[in-house]
Structures are given as C-alpha cells and as structure tokens.
Amino acid sequence: MKVLLLKEPKENENGPDPYVKELGLHGLEATLIPVLAFEFISLQALFEKLSHPEQYHGLIFTSPRAIEAFKLCLGDNGKKEAWKNSLQEKWNTKPVYVVGKATAGLAGEIGLQSQGENCGNAENLAGYICSRESSSSLPLLFPCGALKREILPTILKEKGIALESLTVYQTRQHPNLNESLRNYFSREGVPASVTFFSPSGVKYCLKQIQKLSGDLLPHIKFAAIGPTTAEAMATEGIIVSCTAINPTPQDLTAGIKKSLYL
C-alpha cells in the first residue's frame, strides 16, 4: 500500500529516512517529496548573540532548521574553535529547550544538552518552560523561522518570562514541488494516504493534490504530523484521518495504520 510523505529526507541519516523505514516495516511503501526550501539569514547576528551567553538565560529551538542555522553561523574554523573551546560549555550551564527528537538529536550533534523534546509542539513546550522557569531579567534566545506562530512567545510573555526572537530562516515552496507531485501521481497513481508535515505544506501542496487525485480524492486518508498541521488542514476543509500523538516515525505509522484499518 502506497503512502506519500510531504517532507524532505532527513539529512545525515545512515540508510533510509526513519519515516520511510518505519512505514516499510509495516508493509507500507512510502515516498518522500520535499515541499519546502529554506533560505538562512542573519547568521552573523546569531553568532554575535551566541558569543555572549552571559546576556541570556538559555536557548529555545522549535525546529531542526533553527539548529541548521546555528551550525551555519559557526561556518569558519575560528568560530568553530570559539564554540568548542568556551562557548559550548557556557551555554550548557543554561537550559536549552527543544521540540521533537529530531531537533534534540541535532542539538546533541553541536554539543548541547537539551530538554523538552517530548513536548510535541511549541505550545506544549511553552507550558513546560513555564513549569520550570520564573520571571527572569535575562531573556531566552529563540532562533526561529519567519513563519513561526506567536503562541510560544505569547504564553511566555503572559508568565513574565523574557524572550528574544531572531529570525534565522525563511521558508518558500520547493522549486521542484509541482513537477515532483505530477511525476509521482503519473508513476504511482493515487496513494492510500498522504501526510502533511507543516502548515506550509498544506498551503503549497493541497490544490495540486486535489487536482491530481480527481474523483479519487475522497479515498485518500490524510494524516498530520501534529495538531498545528491538522488545524491548517481542517481550515482548508480536509478531513484529517489521523494526527500523530508525537512527531515520531512510530507514532505516525501507528496513526496511518489505524486510519487504513490495518
């Protein structure tokens, strides 16, 4: 049974993408189509902020892309040395909050000890932070995307927890998206299930999928990686057959199997 995952392959992965691998273990043939392209910005400004850990209470990362920006801002050897020799240790004396196992794994690759990975989304992470922090004079540094939702900043502000956001990447439609979708549907036919991994994915893909599916659209079981994406799908009138309990290959696979009555 064929399933379509609207996401880019996980980078630096030995072997297949973990979602493709997990679905394959359960007899589901998954195909990935990258939906988004990213432009990284303000990297020098990010490094300057990272160079002054004494000015911040801690760090927040709500996406793997934010950590990619972090890696890129350490681009030359001098900056990497500064990070390894002193900055990394200083930041590890402070809380580093993350959403999701993928983000936590990338944080570990740059030597950061993180917490909150099981929160599942930014709203839950905000609650987790509020349960551990009191109002602080020093802000939490929050490298984020241009399309970030305001829910985390709003919740922290209500609790008097200072936050300093810095936009470090912008999101746009992947240049090959429409061609990739056309090729997939002509080659594989209409999939049994389609999973969206972000509200942007809904924005960029939905009309094309509706067009390519034609009369078979009602037969597709649509899945969401999390509640924010499910909300975006419902807003567009799509019936969400399942939402992953947590954004992991195991939980998504369990949800898709259940929606397909497997």
C-alpha positions in Angstrom: 0.0 0.0 0.0 1.4 3.4 -1.0 1.7 6.4 1.2 3.0 9.9 0.3 5.0 11.9 2.8 5.3 15.6 2.1 8.7 16.2 3.7 12.4 16.3 2.8 14.5 13.3 3.6 16.2 13.5 6.9 19.8 14.7 6.4 22.9 13.0 7.7 21.0 9.8 8.1 22.7 6.4 7.6 20.3 4.4 5.4 16.7 5.4 4.6 14.7 8.2 6.1 13.4 7.0 9.5 9.7 7.6 8.4 10.2 5.6 5.2 12.0 2.8 7.2 9.3 2.6 9.9 6.4 2.5 7.5 8.2 -0.1 5.4 8.5 -2.4 8.4 4.7 -2.4 8.5 4.2 -3.1 4.8 3.6 0.5 3.7 5.6 1.8 0.7 6.4 5.4 1.5 7.7 8.1 -0.9 9.1 11.4 0.2 8.5 14.7 -1.8 10.3 17.8 -0.5 7.8 20.6 -0.1 9.9 23.5 1.3 13.1 25.3 0.5 14.9 27.4 3.1 17.0 30.5 3.0 19.1 31.2 6.0 19.5 34.8 7.1 21.0 36.9 10.0 23.7 34.3 10.6 26.3 36.9 11.7 23.8 38.4 14.1 23.1 34.9 15.5 26.8 34.2 16.1 27.2 37.6 17.9 24.4 36.7 20.2 25.8 33.2 20.8 29.2 34.8 21.6 27.6 36.5 24.7 26.0 33.7 26.7 26.2 35.9 29.8 23.4 38.1 28.2 20.9 35.2 28.0 19.1 32.8 30.4 19.0 29.9 27.9 18.1 28.8 24.3 14.9 27.6 22.6 14.8 25.6 19.4 11.4 24.6 17.9 12.7 23.2 14.6 15.6 21.4 13.1 16.1 24.3 10.7 16.9 26.6 13.6 19.8 24.3 14.5 20.9 24.2 10.9 21.2 28.0 11.1 23.1 27.6 14.3 25.6 25.2 12.5 25.9 27.5 9.6 26.7 30.5 11.7 29.7 28.6 13.1 30.9 28.3 9.5 34.6 29.2 9.6 37.2 27.4 11.7 37.7 30.4 14.0 34.1 30.4 15.1 34.0 26.6 15.4 37.0 26.8 17.7 35.4 29.5 19.8 32.3 27.4 20.2 34.2 24.2 21.1 36.8 25.9 23.4 34.5 28.0 25.6 31.0 28.9 24.3 29.6 25.4 24.2 30.5 24.8 27.9 29.0 28.2 28.9 25.7 27.5 27.1 25.5 24.1 28.7 25.2 25.7 32.1 21.9 27.1 30.9 18.7 25.4 29.9 18.3 24.5 26.2 14.7 23.8 25.3 13.7 21.9 22.1 10.6 20.4 20.4 10.9 16.9 19.0 13.5 14.1 18.9 15.0 15.3 15.5 15.7 18.8 17.0 17.1 17.2 20.2 19.4 15.0 18.1 20.7 17.9 16.1 21.3 19.8 19.3 23.3 16.9 20.6 25.4 17.0 17.5 26.6 20.5 18.3 27.3 19.6 21.9 24.2 21.0 23.5 22.3 19.1 26.3 18.6 19.8 25.7 15.3 19.1 27.4 11.6 19.2 26.5 12.0 17.0 23.3 8.8 15.0 24.2 6.6 18.1 24.3 5.5 17.5 20.7 4.8 21.1 19.7 5.6 24.7 20.6 2.5 25.2 22.8 3.4 22.3 25.0 7.0 23.4 25.1 5.9 26.8 26.3 3.9 25.1 29.2 7.0 23.0 30.0 9.2 26.1 30.1 6.7 27.9 32.3 6.7 25.0 34.8 10.4 25.3 35.2 11.1 29.0 34.9 10.1 32.0 36.9 10.2 35.5 35.5 13.8 36.4 34.7 15.6 39.6 33.9 17.7 37.7 31.2 15.8 36.6 28.1 15.8 33.2 26.5 17.3 33.3 23.0 14.9 32.0 20.3 16.3 31.5 16.8 13.3 30.9 14.6 11.7 30.9 11.2 9.9 33.8 9.6 6.6 31.9 9.7 6.8 31.0 13.4 3.4 31.0 15.3 3.1 33.5 18.1 1.7 31.0 20.6 5.1 30.3 22.4 6.1 34.0 22.7 2.6 34.9 23.9 2.5 32.2 26.6 5.9 33.1 27.9 5.1 36.8 27.9 2.0 36.2 29.9 4.1 34.4 32.5 6.7 37.2 32.6 9.4 35.1 31.0 11.6 37.2 28.8 12.2 36.1 25.2 14.4 37.4 22.4 13.5 36.1 19.0 15.8 36.2 16.0 14.6 35.2 12.5 17.3 33.0 11.1 15.5 31.3 8.1 12.8 32.0 5.6 10.5 29.3 4.1 9.4 29.1 0.4 8.0 26.5 -1.9 10.5 23.9 -3.2 11.2 24.8 -6.8 10.6 21.2 -8.0 7.4 20.5 -5.9 4.8 20.6 -8.6 6.8 18.6 -11.1 7.6 16.0 -8.3 3.9 15.7 -7.5 2.9 15.2 -11.1 5.6 12.6 -11.6 4.6 10.7 -8.5 0.9 10.6 -9.4 1.6 9.5 -13.0 4.0 6.8 -11.9 2.4 5.5 -8.7 -1.3 6.5 -9.0 -3.3 7.9 -6.1 -1.8 6.9 -2.8 -3.8 5.4 0.1 -2.6 8.0 2.5 -0.9 11.5 2.3 0.9 13.0 5.3 1.4 16.8 5.7 4.4 17.8 7.9 3.7 21.5 8.2 1.0 24.2 7.6 3.2 25.5 4.8 3.0 22.0 3.2 -0.8 22.3 3.2 -0.5 25.8 1.7 1.8 24.7 -1.2 0.5 21.2 -2.0 -3.2 20.8 -1.3 -4.6 22.3 -4.5 -2.2 20.3 -6.7 -3.1 17.0 -4.8 -6.8 17.7 -5.2 -6.3 18.3 -8.9 -4.2 15.2 -9.5 -6.4 12.9 -7.4 -9.6 13.9 -9.2 -12.6 11.7 -8.3 -10.4 9.5 -6.1 -9.7 12.3 -3.6 -12.3 11.1 -1.0 -10.5 7.7 -0.9 -7.2 9.3 0.4 -6.6 9.2 4.2 -5.0 12.4 5.1 -2.6 12.4 8.1 -0.9 15.3 10.1 2.4 15.2 11.9 0.9 17.3 14.7 -2.0 19.5 15.9 -0.8 22.7 14.2 -0.7 21.0 10.8 -4.0 19.2 11.5 -5.6 22.6 12.2 -4.3 24.0 8.9 -5.7 21.0 7.1 -9.1 21.3 8.7 -9.2 25.0 7.9 -8.9 24.0 4.2 -11.8 21.6 4.5 -9.7 18.4 4.6 -10.9 15.6 6.8 -7.9 14.6 9.0 -7.9 10.9 9.4 -5.1 10.8 11.9 -2.8 13.1 13.8 0.4 11.6 15.2 0.4 11.6 19.0 4.0 12.7 18.9 6.0 13.7 15.8 7.9 10.4 15.5 8.0 7.7 12.8 6.5 5.2 15.2 3.5 7.4 16.2 2.8 8.5 12.7 2.9 4.9 11.4 0.5 3.8 14.1 -1.9 6.5 13.2 -1.7 5.8 9.4 -2.2 2.0 10.0 -5.3 2.7 12.2 -6.8 5.1 9.6 -6.2 2.5 6.8 -7.7 -0.2 9.1 -4.5 -2.3 9.0 
